[in-house]
Amino acid sequence: MPKTTFESLEALRSKIGQEIAVGDWTAVTQEQINLFAEATGDHQWIHLDQKRAAAESPYGTTIAHGFLTLSLIPRLMADTLQLPKAKMSVNYGLNRVRFAAPVPAGKKVRPRVTLLGIEDVPGGVQMNWKVTIEVEGSEKPACIAETIARHYTD
């Protein structure tokens, strides 16, 4: 699916309150889960032990860390949206995050992106987004997050 492109901030502002993009499906692999466990020190068996997860987990397999799913948002959004040119964009924070369903290892996820607001800040704009991370084949999303990013143009 091609990126949703906005040539100007005015064009983007006209979409406040609307869902503006749905990204492509991207697999979450066991290797990614293992690397995230190493990086964070979160070595719970539900993420790493495939045999035990198959036998004891209610999910029947290993699952991605919730925070791994959350950490995919910047990349998934960059793959989905082309925003007006800027010197840099930075994550500014989060307002709400919920992990509604697991992401089983090997499953695919995609972002569904709604623009909640844009406000001017020194040197650029602050954008508030609602990002829903869907899991292929699941009725419930894995993650719903209100994210805040600053897009510096000066």
Backbone bond lengths (Angstrom), bond angles and torsions (degrees), N, CA, C in turn:
res aa  C-N    CA-C-N  psi(-1)  N-CA   C-N-CA  omega(-1)  CA-C   N-CA-C  phi
1 M - - - 1.445 - - 1.534 108.26 -
2 P 1.343 118.27 132.28 1.465 119.11 179.39 1.526 111.30 -69.60
3 K 1.332 114.64 156.21 1.458 119.96 177.66 1.525 109.92 -64.99
4 T 1.334 115.59 145.93 1.456 121.08 169.27 1.523 105.99 -80.33
5 T 1.336 116.39 122.67 1.460 121.37 -171.88 1.519 111.24 -113.24
6 F 1.327 115.33 137.16 1.462 122.47 174.42 1.520 107.68 -122.90
7 E 1.331 116.39 120.54 1.465 121.86 -177.82 1.522 112.74 -80.93
8 S 1.343 116.49 -20.98 1.464 119.22 -177.06 1.523 110.19 -145.29
9 L 1.328 114.95 159.76 1.466 119.63 175.21 1.521 110.59 -66.34
10 E 1.331 117.53 -32.11 1.465 120.76 178.52 1.532 110.17 -62.03
11 A 1.322 116.25 -42.83 1.467 120.15 177.73 1.523 110.60 -62.79
12 L 1.311 116.45 -39.47 1.462 120.88 178.74 1.526 110.69 -67.87
13 R 1.337 117.15 -43.12 1.475 121.20 179.84 1.532 111.56 -58.95
14 S 1.316 117.05 -31.50 1.470 120.16 -179.01 1.529 111.94 -68.24
15 K 1.322 117.33 -10.08 1.469 121.80 -177.64 1.532 113.22 -104.83
16 I 1.328 117.65 6.88 1.471 120.20 179.86 1.528 109.46 -56.61
17 G 1.324 115.32 132.52 1.459 121.89 -179.87 1.514 113.98 87.80
18 Q 1.318 117.27 0.40 1.461 121.13 -177.20 1.528 112.01 -114.10
19 E 1.321 114.79 150.29 1.462 119.31 168.28 1.520 106.20 -72.57
20 I 1.330 116.53 125.77 1.461 118.46 -174.13 1.522 114.19 -113.55
21 A 1.311 117.70 -12.58 1.463 118.23 -178.50 1.524 111.26 -162.90
22 V 1.324 114.29 149.91 1.464 123.07 170.04 1.522 105.59 -128.95
23 G 1.319 116.53 126.28 1.460 121.03 -175.34 1.513 113.48 -84.83
24 D 1.315 114.14 177.31 1.462 121.95 176.32 1.528 110.17 -77.69
25 W 1.318 115.36 156.79 1.464 121.10 174.90 1.527 109.29 -71.49
26 T 1.326 115.71 136.64 1.460 123.12 179.51 1.525 108.45 -133.49
27 A 1.324 117.10 130.06 1.467 120.65 -179.08 1.525 111.22 -74.01
28 V 1.334 114.89 142.97 1.468 122.38 171.00 1.526 105.49 -106.51
29 T 1.320 116.26 111.02 1.461 121.15 -171.97 1.530 112.21 -93.16
30 Q 1.325 114.99 160.69 1.462 119.68 174.50 1.525 110.14 -61.63
31 E 1.325 117.24 -35.20 1.463 120.21 177.85 1.532 111.07 -60.80
32 Q 1.335 117.54 -43.75 1.470 120.18 176.46 1.526 110.63 -59.97
33 I 1.318 116.21 -43.30 1.465 121.25 -179.72 1.528 109.73 -61.80
34 N 1.330 116.95 -45.08 1.470 120.76 179.11 1.526 111.45 -61.58
35 L 1.327 117.02 -44.21 1.466 121.02 179.78 1.526 111.27 -64.79
36 F 1.330 116.95 -38.25 1.464 120.38 177.99 1.527 109.88 -65.35
37 A 1.325 116.83 -40.56 1.468 120.55 177.24 1.520 110.56 -59.99
38 E 1.323 117.34 -43.39 1.467 121.12 178.40 1.523 111.21 -63.46
39 A 1.320 116.43 -42.77 1.468 120.46 -177.23 1.521 112.24 -67.72
40 T 1.329 117.26 -32.90 1.468 120.81 -173.68 1.523 114.02 -105.19
41 G 1.325 117.38 -14.87 1.456 120.24 -176.63 1.519 113.72 79.52
42 D 1.330 117.24 9.33 1.466 121.58 178.59 1.523 108.12 -92.22
43 H 1.339 115.69 94.75 1.461 121.82 -175.12 1.533 112.85 -106.96
44 Q 1.326 118.06 32.17 1.465 119.94 179.19 1.529 110.24 -58.91
45 W 1.315 114.95 142.10 1.459 120.39 -176.89 1.524 112.79 -60.64
46 I 1.329 118.72 -28.69 1.472 120.04 -179.27 1.531 111.92 -63.25
47 H 1.327 116.02 -18.33 1.460 120.79 178.37 1.530 112.74 -97.19
48 L 1.344 117.17 -30.31 1.465 120.18 -166.82 1.522 116.23 -116.94
49 D 1.311 118.37 -31.06 1.469 121.24 -172.93 1.532 109.68 -95.10
50 Q 1.325 115.94 95.55 1.456 120.65 -174.51 1.525 113.06 -64.32
51 K 1.328 117.66 -38.93 1.470 120.32 179.67 1.522 111.19 -66.79
52 R 1.322 116.11 -47.25 1.462 119.88 -179.88 1.531 110.49 -64.93
53 A 1.330 116.76 -41.30 1.464 120.02 179.22 1.525 110.90 -62.10
54 A 1.331 116.94 -39.22 1.465 120.48 178.21 1.522 111.18 -63.60
55 A 1.327 116.58 -35.32 1.465 121.26 -176.65 1.527 113.30 -87.14
56 E 1.342 118.11 -37.32 1.463 120.96 -168.94 1.527 115.91 -115.50
57 S 1.301 117.71 -22.16 1.461 120.15 -175.05 1.526 111.21 -79.21
58 P 1.313 118.00 142.40 1.467 119.47 175.22 1.532 112.23 -65.86
59 Y 1.327 117.17 -13.70 1.464 121.64 -178.81 1.521 112.18 -91.95
60 G 1.337 118.01 -13.44 1.455 122.18 177.26 1.517 115.05 75.03
61 T 1.303 116.74 3.50 1.465 122.38 179.91 1.518 108.35 -162.76
62 T 1.314 116.42 173.33 1.462 119.47 174.77 1.528 109.17 -71.01
63 I 1.331 114.78 155.96 1.462 120.86 -179.97 1.528 109.69 -129.37
64 A 1.317 114.82 154.43 1.461 120.79 176.33 1.523 109.86 -70.16
65 H 1.311 115.83 148.41 1.459 121.38 172.12 1.535 107.81 -62.06
66 G 1.318 116.98 143.18 1.459 119.34 175.10 1.518 111.71 -56.77
67 F 1.336 115.50 -41.16 1.458 118.78 -178.95 1.531 112.52 -71.72
68 L 1.330 118.26 -22.76 1.463 120.04 170.90 1.524 108.89 -65.99
69 T 1.316 116.29 -47.13 1.463 120.43 178.15 1.524 110.19 -56.92
70 L 1.325 116.66 -46.78 1.464 121.29 178.66 1.527 110.91 -60.23
71 S 1.320 116.86 -40.76 1.470 120.49 -176.76 1.527 112.71 -69.16
72 L 1.318 118.13 -15.50 1.462 121.28 177.54 1.526 112.65 -75.81
73 I 1.327 117.16 -17.59 1.467 120.60 -173.39 1.528 113.25 -55.89
74 P 1.326 121.34 -49.53 1.471 118.21 -179.10 1.532 113.44 -57.53
75 R 1.320 117.11 -42.64 1.473 119.60 179.62 1.522 111.26 -68.03
76 L 1.335 116.62 -43.87 1.462 119.54 -179.98 1.524 110.90 -62.39
77 M 1.329 116.77 -39.21 1.468 119.46 177.83 1.527 110.97 -67.84
78 A 1.321 117.79 -41.09 1.471 120.67 178.69 1.527 111.04 -63.12
79 D 1.323 116.75 -33.83 1.461 121.10 177.86 1.525 112.09 -74.99
80 T 1.340 117.29 -17.82 1.459 123.11 -172.43 1.522 113.13 -103.54
81 L 1.336 116.91 -36.36 1.466 121.89 -173.71 1.519 111.77 -118.76
82 Q 1.323 115.65 143.64 1.462 122.12 169.78 1.522 105.94 -117.58
83 L 1.328 115.91 107.83 1.455 121.36 -178.07 1.524 109.75 -91.89
84 P 1.354 117.20 164.05 1.464 119.52 178.01 1.525 111.18 -54.53
85 K 1.315 115.36 151.20 1.469 121.47 -177.87 1.523 111.66 -52.31
86 A 1.315 115.22 140.81 1.460 121.28 178.80 1.515 108.78 -147.58
87 K 1.326 114.73 158.22 1.467 119.48 173.48 1.517 109.97 -67.47
88 M 1.339 114.95 -41.09 1.463 119.67 178.74 1.519 109.36 -165.22
89 S 1.312 114.63 157.94 1.462 122.36 172.45 1.515 107.37 -126.59
90 V 1.327 116.24 140.91 1.464 120.64 -179.89 1.521 109.97 -134.41
91 N 1.320 115.37 147.50 1.459 120.03 171.35 1.518 107.75 -70.61
92 Y 1.325 116.43 133.59 1.458 120.63 -178.51 1.528 111.57 -108.71
93 G 1.331 116.41 -24.13 1.456 118.25 177.97 1.513 112.65 157.41
94 L 1.309 113.72 -168.49 1.463 122.71 -178.89 1.521 108.67 -136.22
95 N 1.316 116.40 144.43 1.460 119.86 173.64 1.521 111.56 -99.40
96 R 1.314 117.05 -44.54 1.466 121.83 -179.14 1.519 108.67 -143.86
97 V 1.315 115.08 142.19 1.463 120.15 174.55 1.523 107.53 -141.66
98 R 1.315 116.41 134.05 1.459 121.92 174.70 1.522 108.33 -134.98
99 F 1.329 115.40 139.88 1.459 121.94 175.18 1.523 106.51 -108.37
100 A 1.327 116.86 96.20 1.461 122.09 -171.02 1.524 113.97 -85.77
101 A 1.326 117.15 -24.26 1.468 120.49 -178.16 1.528 108.57 -154.46
102 P 1.337 117.00 154.60 1.465 119.90 179.72 1.528 112.01 -75.84
103 V 1.329 114.53 160.82 1.465 121.67 170.69 1.526 106.35 -111.96
104 P 1.336 118.19 100.55 1.459 120.15 177.69 1.529 110.92 -63.82
105 A 1.319 116.37 144.14 1.466 121.26 177.83 1.522 109.51 -53.98
106 G 1.325 115.58 134.24 1.455 121.25 179.21 1.514 114.94 90.60
107 K 1.321 117.72 -12.97 1.466 120.80 178.99 1.520 110.34 -76.97
108 K 1.318 115.49 160.77 1.460 121.44 178.65 1.527 110.30 -102.54
109 V 1.334 114.73 145.46 1.462 121.95 176.84 1.527 108.82 -126.08
110 R 1.325 115.15 159.40 1.462 120.36 173.08 1.523 109.10 -150.24
111 P 1.347 116.11 153.81 1.454 119.19 178.26 1.527 111.64 -91.91
112 R 1.310 115.12 145.66 1.462 123.35 169.22 1.525 104.09 -119.39
113 V 1.334 117.91 118.62 1.461 122.57 -166.12 1.528 111.64 -115.62
114 T 1.334 115.29 126.32 1.462 122.76 175.21 1.522 108.42 -119.61
115 L 1.320 116.39 133.66 1.462 121.35 176.57 1.523 108.39 -86.79
116 L 1.330 116.65 116.47 1.464 121.36 -178.71 1.519 112.68 -88.89
117 G 1.330 117.55 -31.97 1.456 119.15 -179.14 1.508 112.55 -178.89
118 I 1.323 114.29 160.62 1.465 122.56 175.04 1.518 107.02 -137.30
119 E 1.322 116.05 132.39 1.461 119.57 173.61 1.520 109.23 -134.46
120 D 1.322 114.22 148.01 1.459 119.71 178.58 1.520 110.24 -73.16
121 V 1.319 115.71 138.98 1.466 123.51 173.54 1.529 106.39 -134.02
122 P 1.328 118.01 160.69 1.464 118.77 179.41 1.537 111.63 -54.29
123 G 1.322 115.92 122.24 1.457 121.26 177.19 1.510 115.83 87.21
124 G 1.342 117.86 -1.35 1.458 118.79 -178.91 1.512 113.20 172.79
125 V 1.323 115.37 -143.25 1.462 121.31 -179.41 1.526 110.16 -135.47
126 Q 1.317 113.94 154.72 1.462 121.20 172.43 1.522 106.78 -109.87
127 M 1.328 115.59 129.00 1.460 121.04 -178.17 1.523 110.05 -116.37
128 N 1.312 115.06 133.00 1.460 121.34 176.58 1.526 107.67 -107.19
129 W 1.331 114.69 129.79 1.458 121.72 -175.66 1.523 110.24 -125.19
130 K 1.313 116.01 148.96 1.462 121.36 164.84 1.523 105.26 -108.11
131 V 1.320 115.55 120.20 1.461 120.70 179.93 1.526 107.87 -117.40
132 T 1.302 115.41 120.22 1.460 121.95 177.12 1.520 107.42 -106.64
133 I 1.332 116.28 120.05 1.463 120.65 178.56 1.526 107.82 -94.59
134 E 1.320 114.72 110.42 1.457 121.40 179.78 1.524 110.00 -89.76
135 V 1.333 115.38 150.87 1.464 122.22 175.99 1.525 107.27 -111.93
136 E 1.310 115.86 127.52 1.458 120.23 -179.70 1.532 109.86 -56.41
137 G 1.328 116.14 127.34 1.456 121.53 178.41 1.516 115.20 84.37
138 S 1.327 118.05 1.37 1.464 121.51 -179.17 1.526 110.14 -111.60
139 E 1.333 115.83 138.13 1.461 119.88 177.04 1.522 111.65 -73.05
140 K 1.334 116.69 -32.37 1.462 120.96 -178.17 1.520 110.29 -96.93
141 P 1.325 116.83 141.97 1.464 118.71 175.41 1.521 110.76 -72.70
142 A 1.316 115.69 155.94 1.465 120.45 177.42 1.515 111.11 -75.96
143 C 1.323 116.21 -39.16 1.461 120.63 -172.86 1.522 109.07 -149.01
144 I 1.314 115.26 139.13 1.459 122.18 171.94 1.518 105.48 -126.26
145 A 1.330 116.29 121.03 1.461 119.92 -175.70 1.524 110.69 -136.27
146 E 1.321 115.49 136.41 1.457 121.16 169.18 1.520 106.18 -96.59
147 T 1.317 115.63 110.91 1.457 121.36 -175.95 1.521 110.35 -107.83
148 I 1.321 115.08 154.35 1.463 121.72 178.97 1.525 107.48 -125.80
149 A 1.324 115.57 129.81 1.464 120.82 178.25 1.519 109.01 -131.82
150 R 1.309 114.91 147.02 1.466 120.61 173.91 1.523 108.09 -109.08
151 H 1.315 114.11 133.88 1.463 123.79 -175.84 1.526 105.83 -118.96
152 Y 1.332 116.18 104.99 1.468 120.86 -174.83 1.524 110.98 -92.98
153 T 1.328 115.34 125.10 1.462 121.58 -177.60 1.521 112.81 -108.75
154 D 1.311 118.11 -20.27 1.483 121.86 -179.49 1.513 111.34 -96.50
